[in-house]
Amino acid sequence: MADTDTAGQVDVIVVGAGPAGAAAATVLARKGYSVILLERGTFPGSKNMYGGVVYPRILDQLHPEWWNEAPIQRWVTRRSTMVLTDTQALTIDFRSASWGKPPYNGATAYRPDWDHWLAGKAEAEGAQLVCSTTATGLLRDSSGHVVGVTTDRPDGDLHAKVVIACDGVNSFLAKEAGLYGEVDAANYTVGVKQTIALPKEVIDERFAVRDREGVDIEILGGTSGVNGGGFVYTNLDTLAVGVVLKLPKLGAQQLRPEEIIANLKDHPAIAPLVEGGEVKEYSAHVIPEAGLSMMPRMTGDGLLIAGDAAAMCLAAGIWLEGVNFAMASGMYAGEATAEALAKGDPSAEGLAGYERRLNNTFVLRDHRKLRRAPSLVLSDRVQHLYPDMITNTVERMFRVDNPAPKPGLLRVLNQERRRAGVKLKDLARDTIDGLRTFG
Amino acid sequence: MTQRWAELSFEDLIGATRFDIHEQAHITVDASVCRDCSTRECVVACPAKLFVPTSDGGILFNYEQCFECGTCYMLCNKEGAITWTYPEGGHGVVFKRT
């Protein structure tokens, strides 16, 4: 248990027992600091939802051999990237047997399981987990330093030397602290998902996997004309099927999210995968999609923000990650806080080790490298023109038009480019942009 | 067997999710502001279908089966129409553990 001093103060309050908060609390409790880990749900993870894949490599540092105990559904041994039009599908399908063995790569997992487990690790280190309690605001001293939070419990003010806000994508604490500018809906998507039950053997057969092997299918197109993407992930005996939709585009048309998912599930390439399943849960969550360009300031006097609260999700098309960025940023927030407390300086300056760590690790290095990716992936050309161009080119490549002889592929591509309405200079520009981003 | 997913009712869909509803609304909507709104993006975008236009030109809002996602207030173009907070601790949506 956290020791509170006579003023009822702990060293650190971590708001939000998601992956960022649990990691921060673990680091600090392990170093002997008193930590309260606040969670507004009845248990950690009860409010949390994502598509379904976690890449826990960073946990090697926090919880070595985590794979022996982590509550995963399946190890992702097969990754497919699919381009859909109304009647076509082009899939690039990669499998690796090594991803099904230690130290593994990615896994499907339910967030209520994963987050509950990770927060339990923080508790085991001595952090005090307080559930069913919503942090409603920041407490400040006369000089404006954050010195705790208000909560919705009676007499619920909690005092601490440092507050680490891991309160998710809507982070009211980061906004209250003035770390964000104006919220722009264009920086956000909403992820909407159905969890669909099917017997394990049926999933194994349909997805050509065995035992704990699993599949991650990311889809371009298949969102009924709304900029975004689709996904199908295999859990042990359910499928996660859903879409991610750019908010302003979703708001400016007539199809509702569940109708867009229904269309995806009725697509000829997807329908045979999900047929006969029963919806076990329907869920939604907003995603900070725009990466580096939307990131807030990370540090205030007595305050750090991590995870989705700091817009850490990486939505870079072929890389869709978030939980790993949350866990890492939480770890670094915990380390920097410990450093500041050891120096006796919890001011923004004393907490500067946080941004230094973010800058020197994959957290911000990936975001800097891929800063152009979110807008490119969600651009109108990539979303609405290229899928037709690509699938029609491939269809003509594989179609046998005897007695006509086979056409040259470049000629077909060029014809299909024109038919899709793609200007050569735009294609060239996007290609260069793509190479600069991903190359 | 051919299943048409479009035939699944929204009530059945949202009925699959657990909500521990608090008696006090965590989101309030100023219906008089909504009456003048021409875009009403919340109606199409809210994944929980909590905003329903009424025949007399207003918007009916229900907070109960809310995912607490934030889509509505981010898309709302009318200053002050939606007041959005989290529900009281321990209430609202509860995603399932295995």
Boltz contact constraints between the chains, C-beta under 6 A:
constraints:
  - contact:
      token1: [A, 40]
      token2: [B, 86]
      max_distance: 6.0
  - contact:
      token1: [A, 40]
      token2: [B, 89]
      max_distance: 6.0
  - contact:
      token1: [A, 42]
      token2: [B, 90]
      max_distance: 6.0
  - contact:
      token1: [A, 46]
      token2: [B, 94]
      max_distance: 6.0
  - contact:
      token1: [A, 46]
      token2: [B, 95]
      max_distance: 6.0
  - contact:
      token1: [A, 49]
      token2: [B, 95]
      max_distance: 6.0
  - contact:
      token1: [A, 110]
      token2: [B, 98]
      max_distance: 6.0
  - contact:
      token1: [A, 112]
      token2: [B, 95]
      max_distance: 6.0
  - contact:
      token1: [A, 112]
      token2: [B, 97]
      max_distance: 6.0
  - contact:
      token1: [A, 113]
      token2: [B, 97]
      max_distance: 6.0
  - contact:
      token1: [A, 113]
      token2: [B, 98]
      max_distance: 6.0
  - contact:
      token1: [A, 132]
      token2: [B, 89]
      max_distance: 6.0
  - contact:
      token1: [A, 132]
      token2: [B, 90]
      max_distance: 6.0
  - contact:
      token1: [A, 133]
      token2: [B, 89]
      max_distance: 6.0
  - contact:
      token1: [A, 134]
      token2: [B, 86]
      max_distance: 6.0
  - contact:
      token1: [A, 134]
      token2: [B, 89]
      max_distance: 6.0
  - contact:
      token1: [A, 152]
      token2: [B, 88]
      max_distance: 6.0
  - contact:
      token1: [A, 152]
      token2: [B, 89]
      max_distance: 6.0
  - contact:
      token1: [A, 170]
      token2: [B, 70]
      max_distance: 6.0
  - contact:
      token1: [A, 185]
      token2: [B, 74]
      max_distance: 6.0
  - contact:
      token1: [A, 185]
      token2: [B, 75]
      max_distance: 6.0
  - contact:
      token1: [A, 188]
      token2: [B, 74]
      max_distance: 6.0
  - contact:
      token1: [A, 190]
      token2: [B, 71]
      max_distance: 6.0
  - contact:
      token1: [A, 192]
      token2: [B, 47]
      max_distance: 6.0
  - contact:
      token1: [A, 247]
      token2: [B, 74]
      max_distance: 6.0
  - contact:
      token1: [A, 247]
      token2: [B, 75]
      max_distance: 6.0
  - contact:
      token1: [A, 250]
      token2: [B, 45]
      max_distance: 6.0
  - contact:
      token1: [A, 251]
      token2: [B, 41]
      max_distance: 6.0
  - contact:
      token1: [A, 251]
      token2: [B, 45]
      max_distance: 6.0
  - contact:
      token1: [A, 251]
      token2: [B, 75]
      max_distance: 6.0
  - contact:
      token1: [A, 256]
      token2: [B, 44]
      max_distance: 6.0
  - contact:
      token1: [A, 257]
      token2: [B, 47]
      max_distance: 6.0
  - contact:
      token1: [A, 258]
      token2: [B, 13]
      max_distance: 6.0
  - contact:
      token1: [A, 262]
      token2: [B, 5]
      max_distance: 6.0
  - contact:
      token1: [A, 262]
      token2: [B, 6]
      max_distance: 6.0
  - contact:
      token1: [A, 265]
      token2: [B, 5]
      max_distance: 6.0
  - contact:
      token1: [A, 266]
      token2: [B, 5]
      max_distance: 6.0
  - contact:
      token1: [A, 275]
      token2: [B, 3]
      max_distance: 6.0
  - contact:
      token1: [A, 279]
      token2: [B, 13]
      max_distance: 6.0
  - contact:
      token1: [A, 279]
      token2: [B, 16]
      max_distance: 6.0
  - contact:
      token1: [A, 280]
      token2: [B, 16]
      max_distance: 6.0
  - contact:
      token1: [A, 281]
      token2: [B, 16]
      max_distance: 6.0
  - contact:
      token1: [A, 281]
      token2: [B, 17]
      max_distance: 6.0
  - contact:
      token1: [A, 281]
      token2: [B, 96]
      max_distance: 6.0
  - contact:
      token1: [A, 282]
      token2: [B, 13]
      max_distance: 6.0
  - contact:
      token1: [A, 282]
      token2: [B, 14]
      max_distance: 6.0
  - contact:
      token1: [A, 282]
      token2: [B, 16]
      max_distance: 6.0
  - contact:
      token1: [A, 282]
      token2: [B, 17]
      max_distance: 6.0
  - contact:
      token1: [A, 284]
      token2: [B, 47]
      max_distance: 6.0
  - contact:
      token1: [A, 284]
      token2: [B, 67]
      max_distance: 6.0
  - contact:
      token1: [A, 284]
      token2: [B, 69]
      max_distance: 6.0
  - contact:
      token1: [A, 285]
      token2: [B, 69]
      max_distance: 6.0
  - contact:
      token1: [A, 286]
      token2: [B, 69]
      max_distance: 6.0
  - contact:
      token1: [A, 286]
      token2: [B, 70]
      max_distance: 6.0
  - contact:
      token1: [A, 286]
      token2: [B, 71]
      max_distance: 6.0
